[in-house]
């Protein structure tokens, strides 16, 4: 009987261990997912770099290293006809008075190959779970983007866009309350760099429950010029979540005067009557 109980306890312990291991593996945590589609040939290739993975070359001695992904190692997308280089993401997880996430890098069409004049669509999705601050009944989700482009063709449809999500389910999925899609065209340029940016997009969200995830997605459509140097976009984007809501008009009056709104109105009426008398 004791041996049987011992086996049951052992199996139960193994079961708990297996459940815990599966749960840990399912939780991606901090991740950059990428897809490169050669629209001309209808070919799509996907890549991903996870925090702590073999292609995250962040120096462990760097301040805030746990919240930085520096892509390197054997990561190479040139076989797709487009290179993604200098990819770097930084967050402030688990957050402070605001939760922040940024991503930057360079997308360039490869020169001197058969696809050097093809049209490409690049999607870069950065996500991190387990943010716990800020929190509260209301918050503002915002995103911004910028780029410096050279040797672009100005082809129809070429653009850069950004969108952000607040994910209350705390998963690395682009779902939940989101900002509006912000986008701008990539015009014709030469070797002289052109800087572009879009207005900041904001959305009201309910910052609860915790923990939660933030997701940022940059999309770039760019056409190769078939020459050397080829089309290039040095891009950057940021997502920010801050707590708080816009004060109601009555709250603003109370803050400015220290008096409830009805008393302010009564005071104004008395002044008008005295002036009229």
C-alpha positions in Angstrom: 0.0 0.0 0.0 2.8 2.4 0.9 4.6 1.6 -2.4 1.3 2.2 -4.3 0.9 5.6 -2.5 4.5 6.4 -3.2 4.0 5.7 -6.9 0.8 7.8 -7.0 2.6 10.7 -5.3 5.5 10.4 -7.7 3.2 10.3 -10.8 1.3 13.3 -9.4 4.6 15.2 -9.0 5.6 14.4 -12.5 2.2 15.5 -13.7 2.5 18.8 -12.0 6.0 19.2 -13.5 4.7 18.4 -17.0 1.9 20.9 -16.7 4.2 23.6 -15.4 6.7 22.9 -18.3 4.0 23.1 -20.9 2.7 26.3 -19.5 6.1 27.9 -19.5 6.8 26.8 -23.1 3.4 28.2 -24.2 4.2 31.6 -22.8 6.4 33.3 -25.4 7.1 36.3 -23.2 9.1 38.7 -25.4 9.2 38.1 -29.1 9.8 39.7 -32.5 7.9 37.9 -35.3 8.6 38.7 -39.0 7.2 37.8 -42.4 8.7 38.8 -45.7 6.5 38.4 -48.8 7.8 38.8 -52.3 4.6 40.1 -53.8 6.0 39.7 -57.3 6.6 35.9 -56.9 3.9 35.3 -54.2 6.5 33.9 -51.8 6.3 34.3 -48.0 9.0 33.5 -45.5 8.6 33.8 -41.7 11.2 34.4 -39.0 11.1 34.9 -35.2 13.5 35.9 -32.5 12.7 35.4 -28.9 14.3 37.0 -25.8 17.1 34.8 -24.7 17.1 32.8 -28.0 20.1 32.0 -30.1 19.7 35.1 -32.3 19.2 37.5 -29.4 22.8 38.9 -28.9 22.0 41.4 -26.2 24.9 41.9 -23.8 23.7 40.5 -20.5 25.7 43.3 -18.7 23.6 46.0 -20.4 21.2 47.9 -18.1 17.6 46.6 -18.6 19.0 43.7 -20.7 16.0 41.5 -19.8 13.9 44.0 -21.8 16.1 44.3 -24.9 16.2 42.1 -28.0 19.2 42.8 -30.2 18.9 40.6 -33.3 22.1 39.1 -34.6 23.9 35.7 -34.6 23.0 33.6 -37.7 19.8 35.7 -38.4 19.8 36.4 -42.1 16.9 37.1 -44.4 18.8 37.9 -47.6 17.6 34.7 -49.3 14.2 36.2 -49.5 15.5 39.1 -51.6 15.1 41.6 -48.8 17.4 42.0 -45.7 16.3 43.0 -42.2 19.3 44.3 -40.3 19.9 46.3 -37.1 16.7 45.0 -35.5 16.5 46.2 -31.9 13.6 46.3 -29.4 13.5 47.9 -26.0 10.7 47.9 -23.4 10.3 48.9 -19.7 8.4 45.7 -18.6 6.7 45.4 -16.1 6.1 49.1 -16.6 6.0 52.2 -14.4 3.7 55.2 -14.8 3.7 54.1 -18.4 4.4 50.9 -20.3 6.6 51.4 -23.4 7.9 49.3 -26.3 10.0 50.3 -29.3 11.3 48.6 -32.4 13.8 49.8 -35.0 15.8 48.4 -37.9 16.5 48.6 -41.6 14.6 46.9 -44.5 16.5 46.9 -47.8 15.9 45.2 -51.1 18.9 43.1 -52.1 20.8 44.4 -55.1 22.4 42.3 -57.9 20.0 39.4 -57.7 17.0 38.3 -59.8 14.5 39.8 -57.3 16.2 43.2 -57.1 13.3 44.9 -58.8 10.5 42.9 -57.0 7.9 44.4 -54.7 8.0 43.2 -51.0 5.7 43.4 -48.0 7.4 43.2 -44.6 5.5 42.7 -41.4 7.3 43.0 -38.1 5.3 42.2 -34.9 6.9 42.9 -31.5 5.1 41.7 -28.4 5.7 41.2 -24.7 3.6 39.8 -21.9 3.4 40.3 -18.2 3.1 44.1 -18.0 1.6 45.0 -14.6 1.8 48.8 -14.6 0.2 51.2 -15.2 -3.2 49.9 -14.3 -6.6 51.5 -13.5 -10.1 52.0 -14.9 -8.8 54.0 -17.9 -5.7 54.5 -20.0 -4.5 55.8 -23.3 -2.7 53.5 -25.9 -0.5 55.4 -28.4 1.9 54.6 -31.2 4.2 56.6 -33.4 6.5 55.8 -36.4 9.2 57.3 -38.5 11.6 56.3 -41.3 14.5 57.5 -43.3 14.4 56.2 -46.9 16.8 56.2 -49.8 16.7 55.0 -53.5 13.0 54.2 -53.3 10.9 54.0 -56.5 7.7 55.7 -55.4 5.8 52.7 -56.8 2.0 52.6 -56.2 1.2 51.1 -52.8 4.7 51.5 -51.3 4.2 52.6 -47.7 5.0 52.2 -44.1 2.3 51.7 -41.4 2.1 51.0 -37.7 -0.6 49.7 -35.3 -0.6 48.8 -31.6 -2.7 46.6 -29.4 -3.3 46.3 -25.6 -4.0 42.6 -25.0 -5.8 41.9 -21.7 -5.4 38.2 -22.2 -1.6 38.6 -21.8 -0.6 36.7 -24.9 1.7 37.5 -27.8 -1.3 38.0 -30.2 -2.4 41.1 -32.0 -5.8 41.3 -30.4 -7.7 43.5 -28.0 -8.2 47.3 -28.0 -6.1 48.9 -30.7 -5.0 52.2 -32.2 -6.0 53.3 -35.7 -3.7 52.2 -38.5 -1.3 55.1 -39.3 0.3 55.0 -42.7 2.3 57.1 -45.2 3.5 56.6 -48.7 7.2 56.0 -49.6 7.9 58.5 -52.4 10.6 58.4 -55.1 14.0 59.2 -53.6 17.6 59.1 -54.6 20.8 58.7 -52.5 19.9 61.7 -50.4 18.0 60.5 -47.3 14.4 61.6 -46.8 12.8 61.5 -43.3 9.2 60.7 -42.8 6.8 60.3 -39.8 3.2 60.0 -39.1 1.0 61.7 -36.4 0.7 59.9 -33.1 -2.4 57.6 -32.9 -4.2 57.2 -29.6 -7.0 55.0 -28.3 -8.9 54.9 -25.0 -8.6 51.6 -23.2 -9.5 50.1 -19.8 -6.2 49.1 -18.2 -7.4 46.0 -16.4 -6.9 43.2 -15.6 -3.2 42.6 -15.1 -0.9 41.2 -16.2 -1.4 42.2 -19.9 0.6 42.3 -23.1 1.6 45.0 -25.6 1.9 44.4 -29.3 3.4 46.7 -32.0 3.1 45.9 -35.7 5.1 47.7 -38.4 4.3 47.0 -42.1 6.5 48.1 -45.0 5.8 47.7 -48.6 8.8 48.6 -50.8 9.8 48.0 -54.4 13.3 47.4 -55.6 14.9 49.7 -58.2 16.9 47.0 -59.8 20.2 48.8 -59.3 22.9 49.4 -56.7 22.3 50.8 -54.1 18.8 49.5 -53.9 15.7 50.8 -52.0 16.1 51.0 -48.3 13.9 52.0 -45.3 15.5 52.7 -41.9 12.4 52.5 -39.6 11.4 53.1 -36.0 8.2 52.7 -34.1 7.0 53.0 -30.5 4.0 51.9 -28.4 3.1 53.6 -25.1 0.3 52.9 -22.6 -0.4 55.5 -19.9 -3.0 55.5 -17.2 -5.7 58.2 -16.7 -8.5 59.8 -18.6 -9.3 63.3 -19.8 -11.0 65.2 -16.9 -14.6 66.1 -17.2 -15.4 69.9 -17.5 -16.7 70.0 -14.0 -13.6 68.4 -12.7 -11.4 71.0 -14.4 -13.4 73.8 -12.8 -13.1 72.3 -9.4 -9.4 71.8 -9.9 -8.8 75.3 -11.0 -11.0 77.1 -8.5 -11.2 74.7 -5.6 -15.0 75.2 -5.6 -17.8 72.9 -6.9 -19.3 73.9 -10.2 -22.7 75.0 -8.8 -21.0 77.5 -6.4 -19.0 78.9 -9.3 -22.1 79.4 -11.3 -23.9 81.1 -8.4 -20.9 83.4 -7.9 -20.9 84.4 -11.5 -24.7 85.2 -11.4 -24.2 87.4 -8.3 -21.5 89.4 -10.0 -23.7 90.0 -13.1 -26.6 91.2 -10.9 -24.3 93.6 -9.0 -22.9 94.9 -12.3 -26.4 95.4 -13.7 -27.5 97.3 -10.6 
